[in-house]
Amino acid sequence: MTGADRSKEFEEVALVHLDALYRTAHRLTGRPEEAEDLVQETFLKAFRSFHQFTPGTNCRAWLYKILRNTLATRHEKRGRDPVGGVPLDDVEPFLGAEDPDLGLAPETYEALLGRVLEDDVRDALMALPEAYRAAVILADLESLPYREIAEVMDVPIGTVMSRLFRGRRALRGQLLAAARRHGIAAGAGEG
């Protein structure tokens, strides 16, 4: 394959996922500049190793894995473990375990989510431990199936399910608190 053919194939297969990777990087980092750098580095690494990509497989999942590894490398250099084990003590403050509203029906939760401000959602996501945030973003915002999330995060599917459960519960607690700050009663209809 010539360099031009390789570039064309990369554009057709990988670059179509640029916006999705940027959204995910921005949600993971919380800063546009860092997200841009992360995506640029991800695509550079992907292009350099594109010969290892198996045509016909899920390029989006492959790119997310490179993004995740690139972010993990950056955090390791800073002395943080962004995707390793997450002690429950780090999550407890976000769980709202004593909150009776955590048993909301899915329809009520979705309606509540629709009424909470975008900044509150971003803040709630950023407050989650990074491993939980990554799982929630990949599942709920990027619609990756559990199997692909497990590949991207390099963990078993059971770990993905656990992180999603805890991450969603913590996120729900944060969003309920935000709704209360805005005077929005959980379960109240829009009007």
C-alpha positions, 0 to 999 in steps of 0.5 A: 500500500502506498503512502497516499493509499494509506492516507486515503484509507485512514481518512475514510476509516479513522478521521470520520470519528474525529468529532466523537473522539474530541467530545469524549476527550473533552468530557474526560479532561474538562478542558478544550485545549487539553482535549485538542492535544489529546485527540491530536496525539491520539490520531498521530499514534493511530496513523503511525500504527494504522498498519496494525488496524484490522480492516473491517473491525471497529475503528472507533473502538480502536481509536478510543483505546488509543485515546484511553492509553494516551490519557493514561500515559499522560496521567502516569507522567503526572503521578495519577492513576486515571483508569485503575482501581477506584477506592469506594471511599473516593466515590462515597461522597457522590453516591447520596446513599441516604437520598430517597430520590435515588430510586427514581423511575427511569422516565422521571430520571430522564425528565430530571436530567433534561431540566438540569443545566448543561454546566451541572451535567459537565460538573457532575461528570468531572466530579466522578472518579476518572475510571467511572467517568470514562465508563459512563461517557463511553456507554451513555454518551458515545453508545459503545457496547459493554464489550467494546468499553471493556476493550477500550478500558482494558478491563473485564466486562464485569468491571465495566458493568460495576463502574457503570453502575457506580458511576451512574449512581454517583452521577444521579446523586450529583444531578439531583443535588444540582436540581435541588440547587436550582429549585427543581423538585425531582419528579415534578413535571415540566410546565 
